[in-house]
Amino acid sequence: MPHSRLKALVYVGTGLRMTMRSDPEKFYPLYAEAAEPNNERFLEQCFISCGPSCPRSCDDLTHCEWHCEPGCYCTEGKVLSANGTVCLEKEDCPCLDLNTGRRLEPGDTIEAIDGCNNCTCEGGKFNCTRNPCPVSGGWCEWSEWTPCSRTCGAESVTRYRSCSCPEPEAGGEPCSGEQELHSGVGVQIHRQPCPVVTFCPVHGSWSPWSMWSECDGCTGSSTRTRECNSPPARFGGLPCLGEGRQSRPCSENLTICSDCGGGQEEWPCGKPCPRSCSDLHGDTECLDSPECNATCGCPGDTVLQDGVCVVRQECRCKYHDSSANDSSNASWLWPGGSDWLFANPGEKIISDCKNCSCEAGVLQCQSVPGCHVDGGWSQWGAWTECSLSCGGGVKFRRRLCDNPSPQSGGRGCLGDAEQQRDCNTHLCTGSHDGLI
Protein backbone atom coordinates (compact mmCIF):
# COMPACT_ATOMS: atom_id res chain seq x y z
CA MET A 1 0.00 0.00 0.00
CA PRO A 2 1.45 3.44 -0.88
CA HIS A 3 2.59 5.51 2.03
CA SER A 4 0.22 8.36 1.10
CA ARG A 5 -2.93 6.24 1.67
CA LEU A 6 -2.80 3.81 4.68
CA LYS A 7 -6.14 2.73 6.03
CA ALA A 8 -6.59 1.82 9.70
CA LEU A 9 -9.55 0.58 11.71
CA VAL A 10 -9.56 2.39 15.03
CA TYR A 11 -11.74 1.77 18.03
CA VAL A 12 -13.46 4.82 19.44
CA GLY A 13 -12.76 5.12 23.18
CA THR A 14 -11.30 7.29 25.82
CA GLY A 15 -7.82 7.15 24.32
CA LEU A 16 -5.86 5.96 21.26
CA ARG A 17 -2.47 4.43 20.94
CA MET A 18 -0.97 5.51 17.62
CA THR A 19 2.03 3.80 16.03
CA MET A 20 3.83 6.07 13.53
CA ARG A 21 6.42 5.21 10.84
CA SER A 22 9.24 7.60 10.07
CA ASP A 23 10.14 8.63 6.55
CA PRO A 24 12.78 11.11 5.33
CA GLU A 25 10.06 13.10 3.49
CA LYS A 26 6.75 12.26 5.18
CA PHE A 27 5.43 11.54 8.63
CA TYR A 28 2.14 9.62 8.90
CA PRO A 29 0.35 7.10 11.25
CA LEU A 30 0.72 3.42 10.38
CA TYR A 31 -2.06 2.15 12.56
CA ALA A 32 -3.93 2.93 15.75
CA GLU A 33 -5.16 0.62 18.46
CA ALA A 34 -8.12 1.43 20.64
CA ALA A 35 -7.49 1.39 24.35
CA GLU A 36 -10.77 -0.40 24.76
CA PRO A 37 -11.03 -3.16 22.10
CA ASN A 38 -14.64 -4.00 23.03
CA ASN A 39 -16.00 -0.73 21.52
CA GLU A 40 -17.74 -1.56 18.24
CA ARG A 41 -17.72 1.95 16.64
CA PHE A 42 -14.92 2.59 14.22
CA LEU A 43 -13.31 5.67 12.60
CA GLU A 44 -12.30 5.19 9.03
CA GLN A 45 -9.51 7.67 8.28
CA CYS A 46 -6.79 8.14 5.80
CA PHE A 47 -3.69 10.30 5.88
CA ILE A 48 -3.47 12.95 3.16
CA SER A 49 -0.33 14.99 2.80
CA CYS A 50 -2.09 18.36 2.27
CA GLY A 51 -5.65 17.62 3.34
CA PRO A 52 -8.82 17.29 1.24
CA SER A 53 -10.87 20.20 -0.10
CA CYS A 54 -13.67 21.76 1.94
CA PRO A 55 -15.66 20.61 3.79
CA ARG A 56 -13.56 18.51 6.21
CA SER A 57 -15.84 18.70 9.24
CA CYS A 58 -19.47 19.45 10.09
CA ASP A 59 -18.52 23.01 11.01
CA ASP A 60 -16.99 23.46 7.56
CA LEU A 61 -20.47 23.01 6.10
CA THR A 62 -21.35 26.44 7.52
CA HIS A 63 -18.11 28.21 6.71
CA CYS A 64 -14.83 26.83 5.38
CA GLU A 65 -11.50 28.36 4.38
CA TRP A 66 -9.10 25.79 2.92
CA HIS A 67 -5.50 25.53 4.09
CA CYS A 68 -2.88 22.89 3.36
CA GLU A 69 -2.81 20.81 6.55
CA PRO A 70 -1.35 17.27 6.43
CA GLY A 71 -3.18 14.76 8.61
CA CYS A 72 -5.85 12.12 8.91
CA TYR A 73 -9.29 12.91 7.44
CA CYS A 74 -12.60 11.12 6.98
CA THR A 75 -13.04 9.29 3.70
CA GLU A 76 -15.90 8.37 1.35
CA GLY A 77 -17.42 11.90 1.46
CA LYS A 78 -17.91 11.87 5.22
CA VAL A 79 -16.98 14.74 7.52
CA LEU A 80 -15.66 14.87 11.06
CA SER A 81 -18.20 15.49 13.80
CA ALA A 82 -18.14 18.69 15.83
CA ASN A 83 -16.32 17.00 18.76
CA GLY A 84 -13.83 15.37 16.39
CA THR A 85 -14.64 11.78 17.35
CA VAL A 86 -16.91 10.47 14.60
CA CYS A 87 -17.03 10.54 10.79
CA LEU A 88 -20.58 11.43 9.77
CA GLU A 89 -22.63 11.66 6.65
CA LYS A 90 -23.24 15.33 5.87
CA GLU A 91 -26.99 15.02 6.38
CA ASP A 92 -26.37 13.88 9.95
CA CYS A 93 -24.32 16.94 10.85
CA PRO A 94 -25.64 19.55 13.27
CA CYS A 95 -25.69 23.21 12.14
CA LEU A 96 -23.51 25.94 13.58
CA ASP A 97 -25.16 29.32 14.13
CA LEU A 98 -22.30 31.74 13.50
CA ASN A 99 -24.17 34.59 15.19
CA THR A 100 -24.69 32.84 18.54
CA GLY A 101 -22.23 29.92 18.43
CA ARG A 102 -25.06 27.47 19.07
CA ARG A 103 -25.28 24.10 17.36
CA LEU A 104 -28.68 22.81 16.29
CA GLU A 105 -29.56 19.25 15.48
CA PRO A 106 -30.93 18.30 12.06
CA GLY A 107 -34.59 19.32 11.79
CA ASP A 108 -34.34 22.09 14.42
CA THR A 109 -35.69 25.51 13.40
CA ILE A 110 -34.66 29.04 14.46
CA GLU A 111 -35.76 32.54 13.49
CA ALA A 112 -33.79 34.19 10.68
CA ILE A 113 -31.88 37.40 11.24
CA ASP A 114 -34.50 39.44 9.36
CA GLY A 115 -37.09 38.45 11.96
CA CYS A 116 -39.71 37.40 9.42
CA ASN A 117 -38.33 34.08 8.09
CA ASN A 118 -37.39 30.68 9.64
CA CYS A 119 -34.26 28.60 9.12
CA THR A 120 -34.20 24.76 9.43
CA CYS A 121 -31.05 22.72 10.00
CA GLU A 122 -30.61 20.38 7.02
CA GLY A 123 -27.35 18.54 6.17
CA GLY A 124 -25.22 20.79 8.38
CA LYS A 125 -26.59 23.98 6.74
CA PHE A 126 -29.47 26.29 7.50
CA ASN A 127 -32.18 26.25 4.87
CA CYS A 128 -34.09 29.52 5.27
CA THR A 129 -37.37 30.64 3.78
CA ARG A 130 -37.20 33.65 1.48
CA ASN A 131 -40.49 35.41 2.10
CA PRO A 132 -40.36 39.21 1.74
CA CYS A 133 -40.46 40.99 5.07
CA PRO A 134 -43.19 43.59 5.75
CA VAL A 135 -41.82 47.14 5.36
CA SER A 136 -43.70 50.06 6.91
CA GLY A 137 -43.95 53.19 4.80
CA GLY A 138 -42.04 56.37 5.59
CA TRP A 139 -42.61 59.95 4.48
CA CYS A 140 -40.04 61.58 2.20
CA GLU A 141 -38.97 65.20 2.69
CA TRP A 142 -41.40 67.95 1.68
CA SER A 143 -40.88 69.36 -1.80
CA GLU A 144 -40.28 73.06 -2.40
CA TRP A 145 -43.35 75.30 -2.64
CA THR A 146 -44.51 75.84 -6.21
CA PRO A 147 -44.02 79.48 -7.30
CA CYS A 148 -46.82 82.02 -7.59
CA SER A 149 -47.38 82.46 -11.33
CA ARG A 150 -50.40 84.76 -11.69
CA THR A 151 -50.07 88.54 -11.69
CA CYS A 152 -53.57 89.07 -10.33
CA GLY A 153 -56.43 87.18 -8.75
CA ALA A 154 -56.42 84.51 -6.08
CA GLU A 155 -53.91 81.68 -6.45
CA SER A 156 -52.68 78.85 -4.25
CA VAL A 157 -49.23 77.34 -4.08
CA THR A 158 -48.59 73.72 -3.13
CA ARG A 159 -45.94 71.42 -1.80
CA TYR A 160 -46.08 67.65 -1.42
CA ARG A 161 -44.36 64.61 -0.01
CA SER A 162 -44.77 60.95 -0.90
CA CYS A 163 -44.90 57.81 1.20
CA SER A 164 -41.94 56.21 -0.56
CA CYS A 165 -39.01 56.58 1.83
CA PRO A 166 -39.49 53.63 2.02
CA GLU A 167 -42.67 52.57 0.26
CA PRO A 168 -44.82 50.06 2.21
CA GLU A 169 -44.16 46.48 1.11
CA ALA A 170 -45.38 42.97 1.91
CA GLY A 171 -48.26 44.15 4.07
CA GLY A 172 -46.27 46.81 5.93
CA GLU A 173 -48.08 49.72 7.59
CA PRO A 174 -48.85 52.76 5.40
CA CYS A 175 -47.61 56.23 6.34
CA SER A 176 -49.61 58.00 9.02
CA GLY A 177 -51.98 60.87 8.31
CA GLU A 178 -54.47 61.73 5.58
CA GLN A 179 -53.17 61.20 2.06
CA GLU A 180 -54.17 60.89 -1.57
CA LEU A 181 -53.25 57.98 -3.81
CA HIS A 182 -51.32 58.84 -7.00
CA SER A 183 -50.19 55.86 -9.09
CA GLY A 184 -50.64 53.68 -6.03
CA VAL A 185 -48.37 55.83 -3.84
CA GLY A 186 -49.68 57.81 -0.87
CA VAL A 187 -49.13 61.56 -1.22
CA GLN A 188 -49.77 64.45 1.15
CA ILE A 189 -50.36 67.88 -0.43
CA HIS A 190 -50.26 71.20 1.41
CA ARG A 191 -51.95 74.22 -0.18
CA GLN A 192 -51.80 77.86 0.86
CA PRO A 193 -52.69 81.16 -0.83
CA CYS A 194 -50.04 83.31 -2.46
CA PRO A 195 -49.03 86.13 -0.11
CA VAL A 196 -49.94 88.96 -2.56
CA VAL A 197 -53.38 89.06 -4.14
CA THR A 198 -54.46 91.82 -6.52
CA PHE A 199 -57.70 92.07 -8.42
CA CYS A 200 -57.66 91.11 -12.08
CA PRO A 201 -59.08 93.59 -14.60
CA VAL A 202 -62.76 93.00 -15.30
CA HIS A 203 -63.80 94.08 -18.78
CA GLY A 204 -67.20 95.69 -19.12
CA SER A 205 -70.03 93.81 -20.79
CA TRP A 206 -73.35 95.10 -22.08
CA SER A 207 -76.68 94.25 -20.54
CA PRO A 208 -79.42 92.98 -22.87
CA TRP A 209 -81.10 95.61 -25.03
CA SER A 210 -84.23 97.17 -23.64
CA MET A 211 -87.56 96.97 -25.49
CA TRP A 212 -87.99 99.42 -28.37
CA SER A 213 -89.64 102.63 -27.20
CA GLU A 214 -92.91 103.94 -28.52
CA CYS A 215 -92.55 105.71 -31.82
CA ASP A 216 -91.57 109.37 -31.45
CA GLY A 217 -93.63 111.02 -34.16
CA CYS A 218 -91.51 114.15 -34.05
CA THR A 219 -88.20 112.46 -34.64
CA GLY A 220 -89.65 109.61 -36.67
CA SER A 221 -87.72 107.06 -34.68
CA SER A 222 -87.99 104.49 -31.94
CA THR A 223 -85.10 103.86 -29.57
CA ARG A 224 -83.72 101.17 -27.31
CA THR A 225 -80.84 101.26 -24.81
CA ARG A 226 -78.48 99.00 -22.93
CA GLU A 227 -76.12 99.51 -19.99
CA CYS A 228 -72.46 98.59 -19.53
CA ASN A 229 -73.15 96.85 -16.23
CA SER A 230 -73.04 93.09 -16.86
CA PRO A 231 -70.49 93.48 -15.35
CA PRO A 232 -69.24 97.06 -15.33
CA ALA A 233 -65.56 97.60 -16.12
CA ARG A 234 -63.49 97.35 -12.94
CA PHE A 235 -59.86 97.24 -11.80
CA GLY A 236 -58.49 98.62 -15.05
CA GLY A 237 -60.70 96.58 -17.38
CA LEU A 238 -61.88 97.79 -20.78
CA PRO A 239 -65.16 99.72 -21.06
CA CYS A 240 -67.86 98.23 -23.23
CA LEU A 241 -67.16 98.51 -26.91
CA GLY A 242 -70.01 99.81 -29.06
CA GLU A 243 -73.07 101.98 -28.58
CA GLY A 244 -75.47 102.09 -25.67
CA ARG A 245 -78.35 103.49 -27.70
CA GLN A 246 -79.91 102.50 -31.03
CA SER A 247 -82.74 104.02 -33.07
CA ARG A 248 -84.83 102.88 -35.99
CA PRO A 249 -87.19 104.83 -38.22
CA CYS A 250 -90.93 104.77 -37.58
CA SER A 251 -93.98 106.87 -38.41
CA GLU A 252 -96.77 108.20 -36.24
CA ASN A 253 -99.15 110.98 -37.33
CA LEU A 254 -100.92 111.85 -34.08
CA THR A 255 -98.20 113.88 -32.33
CA ILE A 256 -97.94 117.65 -32.79
CA CYS A 257 -94.20 118.23 -33.03
CA SER A 258 -91.93 121.14 -32.35
CA ASP A 259 -88.69 121.60 -34.19
CA CYS A 260 -86.65 120.29 -31.21
CA GLY A 261 -86.14 116.58 -30.53
CA GLY A 262 -84.65 114.30 -27.91
CA GLY A 263 -86.57 115.99 -25.10
CA GLN A 264 -85.23 119.48 -25.93
CA GLU A 265 -87.22 122.67 -25.87
CA GLU A 266 -86.90 126.11 -27.46
CA TRP A 267 -84.72 128.72 -25.74
CA PRO A 268 -85.55 132.23 -27.04
CA CYS A 269 -81.95 133.50 -26.71
CA GLY A 270 -80.22 130.13 -26.76
CA LYS A 271 -79.32 127.91 -23.80
CA PRO A 272 -76.18 129.00 -21.91
CA CYS A 273 -73.21 126.63 -21.43
CA PRO A 274 -72.96 123.76 -20.86
CA ARG A 275 -75.44 122.54 -23.46
CA SER A 276 -74.16 118.95 -23.88
CA CYS A 277 -71.98 116.40 -22.06
CA SER A 278 -69.22 117.19 -24.55
CA ASP A 279 -69.10 120.76 -23.18
CA LEU A 280 -67.90 119.27 -19.87
CA HIS A 281 -64.87 117.54 -21.39
CA GLY A 282 -61.42 119.05 -21.02
CA ASP A 283 -60.80 119.30 -24.77
CA THR A 284 -63.94 121.33 -25.45
CA GLU A 285 -64.48 125.06 -24.96
CA CYS A 286 -68.12 126.04 -24.66
CA LEU A 287 -68.99 129.59 -25.70
CA ASP A 288 -72.33 131.32 -25.34
CA SER A 289 -73.72 133.09 -28.38
CA PRO A 290 -73.16 136.86 -28.17
CA GLU A 291 -76.46 137.48 -29.88
CA CYS A 292 -79.93 136.53 -28.83
CA ASN A 293 -81.02 133.76 -31.16
CA ALA A 294 -83.66 131.14 -30.48
CA THR A 295 -82.17 127.63 -30.32
CA CYS A 296 -83.11 124.19 -29.04
CA GLY A 297 -81.71 123.10 -25.71
CA CYS A 298 -82.36 120.66 -22.90
CA PRO A 299 -84.61 121.94 -20.14
CA GLY A 300 -83.17 123.16 -16.85
CA ASP A 301 -79.73 121.78 -15.90
CA THR A 302 -79.96 118.74 -18.19
CA VAL A 303 -77.55 118.36 -21.10
CA LEU A 304 -77.57 116.57 -24.42
CA GLN A 305 -75.85 113.18 -24.85
CA ASP A 306 -76.39 110.83 -27.79
CA GLY A 307 -79.23 113.08 -28.98
CA VAL A 308 -81.17 112.76 -25.72
CA CYS A 309 -81.40 115.06 -22.70
CA VAL A 310 -79.84 113.55 -19.58
CA VAL A 311 -78.89 114.79 -16.14
CA ARG A 312 -75.21 115.60 -15.73
CA GLN A 313 -74.70 112.58 -13.48
CA GLU A 314 -75.33 110.36 -16.54
CA CYS A 315 -72.65 112.02 -18.68
CA ARG A 316 -69.70 109.92 -19.77
CA CYS A 317 -66.15 111.22 -19.29
CA LYS A 318 -63.72 111.68 -22.12
CA TYR A 319 -60.00 111.25 -21.56
CA HIS A 320 -56.87 110.90 -23.63
CA ASP A 321 -55.11 107.55 -23.98
CA SER A 322 -51.41 107.99 -23.26
CA SER A 323 -50.47 104.34 -23.70
CA ALA A 324 -47.81 105.33 -26.22
CA ASN A 325 -45.90 107.02 -23.40
CA ASP A 326 -47.40 105.40 -20.35
CA SER A 327 -48.00 101.64 -20.42
CA SER A 328 -50.22 101.88 -17.34
CA ASN A 329 -53.13 103.07 -19.51
CA ALA A 330 -52.69 100.47 -22.23
CA SER A 331 -55.53 98.33 -20.93
CA TRP A 332 -57.99 101.14 -21.67
CA LEU A 333 -57.45 101.22 -25.41
CA TRP A 334 -60.37 99.82 -27.37
CA PRO A 335 -59.32 97.51 -30.20
CA GLY A 336 -59.02 99.74 -33.26
CA GLY A 337 -59.96 102.77 -31.15
CA SER A 338 -58.52 106.28 -31.26
CA ASP A 339 -56.48 108.12 -28.65
CA TRP A 340 -59.68 109.41 -27.00
CA LEU A 341 -61.55 107.05 -24.74
CA PHE A 342 -64.76 107.26 -22.70
CA ALA A 343 -65.50 106.15 -19.18
CA ASN A 344 -68.97 105.54 -17.81
CA PRO A 345 -70.26 107.45 -14.77
CA GLY A 346 -68.70 106.15 -11.57
CA GLU A 347 -66.01 104.25 -13.46
CA LYS A 348 -62.45 104.46 -12.09
CA ILE A 349 -59.32 104.78 -14.18
CA ILE A 350 -56.21 103.75 -12.29
CA SER A 351 -52.68 104.15 -13.57
CA ASP A 352 -49.26 104.03 -11.97
CA CYS A 353 -49.24 107.73 -11.13
CA LYS A 354 -52.84 108.92 -10.90
CA ASN A 355 -56.22 107.62 -9.89
CA CYS A 356 -59.26 109.10 -11.61
CA SER A 357 -63.01 108.63 -11.39
CA CYS A 358 -65.76 109.76 -13.73
CA GLU A 359 -68.15 112.11 -11.93
CA ALA A 360 -70.93 113.93 -13.83
CA GLY A 361 -68.99 114.03 -17.09
CA VAL A 362 -65.78 115.33 -15.47
CA LEU A 363 -62.72 113.16 -14.81
CA GLN A 364 -61.60 113.87 -11.23
CA CYS A 365 -57.97 112.81 -10.72
CA GLN A 366 -55.55 112.55 -7.82
CA SER A 367 -51.81 112.11 -8.16
CA VAL A 368 -49.89 109.30 -6.51
CA PRO A 369 -47.17 110.88 -4.32
CA GLY A 370 -43.70 110.74 -5.82
CA CYS A 371 -44.80 110.25 -9.44
CA HIS A 372 -44.00 112.49 -12.39
CA VAL A 373 -47.45 113.93 -13.25
CA ASP A 374 -48.41 116.59 -15.78
CA GLY A 375 -51.04 119.09 -14.69
CA GLY A 376 -54.66 119.01 -15.85
CA TRP A 377 -57.31 121.74 -15.93
CA SER A 378 -60.36 121.77 -13.70
CA GLN A 379 -63.74 122.85 -15.09
CA TRP A 380 -64.29 126.51 -15.91
CA GLY A 381 -65.89 128.52 -13.15
CA ALA A 382 -69.03 130.59 -13.64
CA TRP A 383 -68.82 133.91 -15.48
CA THR A 384 -68.54 136.96 -13.26
CA GLU A 385 -71.08 139.75 -13.47
CA CYS A 386 -70.53 142.19 -16.31
CA SER A 387 -68.29 145.10 -15.29
CA LEU A 388 -70.68 147.62 -16.88
CA SER A 389 -74.39 147.65 -17.25
CA CYS A 390 -74.14 149.32 -20.66
CA GLY A 391 -71.68 150.77 -23.08
CA GLY A 392 -69.54 147.64 -23.33
CA GLY A 393 -68.31 145.84 -20.27
CA VAL A 394 -66.41 142.59 -19.71
CA LYS A 395 -66.92 139.53 -17.63
CA PHE A 396 -64.47 136.77 -16.62
CA ARG A 397 -64.29 133.12 -15.76
CA ARG A 398 -61.34 131.14 -14.43
CA ARG A 399 -60.10 127.55 -14.05
CA LEU A 400 -57.36 125.96 -11.98
CA CYS A 401 -54.53 123.60 -12.97
CA ASP A 402 -55.34 121.12 -10.21
CA ASN A 403 -56.98 118.13 -11.89
CA PRO A 404 -54.37 116.91 -11.15
CA SER A 405 -51.74 119.44 -10.10
CA PRO A 406 -48.30 119.07 -11.73
CA GLN A 407 -46.00 116.99 -9.56
CA SER A 408 -42.34 115.93 -9.43
CA GLY A 409 -41.28 117.92 -12.48
CA GLY A 410 -44.46 117.38 -14.48
CA ARG A 411 -45.59 119.91 -17.05
CA GLY A 412 -48.05 122.63 -16.20
CA CYS A 413 -51.41 122.93 -17.97
CA LEU A 414 -51.44 124.21 -21.54
CA GLY A 415 -53.79 127.05 -22.41
CA ASP A 416 -55.32 129.99 -20.56
CA ALA A 417 -56.41 129.96 -16.97
CA GLU A 418 -58.76 132.94 -17.53
CA GLN A 419 -61.20 133.95 -20.22
CA GLN A 420 -63.04 137.22 -20.75
CA ARG A 421 -65.81 138.30 -23.02
CA ASP A 422 -67.66 141.46 -23.86
CA CYS A 423 -71.01 142.13 -22.33
CA ASN A 424 -73.70 144.80 -22.19
CA THR A 425 -72.53 146.44 -25.38
CA HIS A 426 -75.68 148.50 -25.83
CA LEU A 427 -75.51 152.27 -25.48
CA CYS A 428 -76.03 153.80 -22.10
CA THR A 429 -78.89 156.19 -21.27
CA GLY A 430 -78.95 158.32 -18.14
CA SER A 431 -76.37 159.89 -15.82
CA HIS A 432 -74.56 156.78 -14.45
CA ASP A 433 -72.53 156.16 -17.57
CA GLY A 434 -72.97 152.44 -17.27
CA LEU A 435 -71.15 151.97 -13.93
CA ILE A 436 -72.38 149.13 -11.81
Secondary structure, 3 states (H helix, E strand, C coil): CCCCCCEEEEECCCCEEEEEEECCCCEEEEEEEECCCCCCCEEEEEEECCCCCCCCECHHHCCCCCCCCCEEEECCCCEECCCCCCEECHHHCCEECCCCCCEECCCCEEECCCCCCEEEEECCEEEECCCCCCECCCCCCCCCCCCCCCCCCCCEEEEEEECCCCCCECCCCCCCCCCEEECCEEEEEEEEECCCCCCCCECCCCCCCCCCCCCECCCCEEEEECCCCCCCCECCCCCCCCCCEEEEECCCCCCCCCCCCCCCEEECCCCCCCCEHHHHCCCCCCCCCCCCCCEEECCCCCEEECCEEECHHHCCEEEECCCCCCHHHHHHCCCCCCCEEEECCCCEEECCCEEEEEECCEEEEEECCCCCECCCCCCCCCCCCCCECCCCEEEEEECCCCCCCCECCCCCCCCCCEEEEEECCCCCCCCCCCEC
